[in-house]
Amino acid sequence: MYSKCANKSEEPINYPAGNLLAHFKRQGFSMRMIITLFTLVLSFNAYSNEDIDCKALDVKAKAKYWHRVWMGEVVGEGRAQFYSAPHESCSIKGKFIIPKDGVGIYSEYDGFSQIIYGGKEEDAGVWVKTNRLKVVAKPDAHP
């Protein structure tokens, strides 16, 4: 397999696709830039081919992984995004929670926690990334 690329004199050159790394280095790209570029391309392809059924995933996660409500608090910086199901592609646009807000945590699944926030029915059962929460108390735990 061969690719075409123009050099500084705009004359087309042919080279095997395996030599792309050498070509990028000659063009002044650092190894860090090359790795970042390829990582972005590969991660975009991984997510673009996924077709997640957020409702089905939400039902599956809620059915299997619930526990008694723990008291928690939002940590980290900036807004913590709400999700309709425990997956990156299931974000709810315009819905989020901010640091130091208290929440009830009653389920964990694949790096996400299901919460209830502020007693609002519309915010019951939404998901937030687990790393944005700190458990303050577990009522089931005995001192």
Residue, then its C-alpha position, 0 to 999 in steps of 0.5 A: m500500500y502506498s500513499k502520496c504526499a507532497n514534499k517542499s518542492e510540491e513534487p509528489i513522492n510515493y512511500p510505503a504506509g509503514n513509513l508514515l511515522a518517519h514522514f511525520k518526523r521529517q515534517g517536524f511533528s514530535m513523537r508526542m504529537i504523533i501519538t496524540l493524533f493517532t490516539l484521537v483518530l482511534s478513539f473517535n472511530a471507537y465511539s463513532n461505531e457504537d450505537i448505544d441504546c441509553k434506555a436499555l442500558d439504564v434499565k439493565a444497570k438499575a436492575k442489577y447494581w442498586h444498594r441502600v442510599w449513601m450520602g455523597e457530595v460532588v467533588g472536583e472542579g467545574r460542572a459534573q454532567f448528568y447522564s441518562a444512562p451510565h455511558e459517555s454517549c448518554s449525556i443530558k445536555g444542559k443538566f449538571i451538578i456543581p461541586k459541594d452539592g449533596v446527593g444520594i447515591y444508590s447504584e454504581y455501574d462501569g464508572f458511573s453512579q446513579i444519584i438523586y439530587g435535591g429531591k426533584e423527581e426529574d433529577a431522580g435516577v440520573w447518572v454522574k461519573t463516579n470520580r466526581l462523587k465522594v461518599v460521605a456516609k453509608p447508612d449500612a456501615h456500622p462504626 
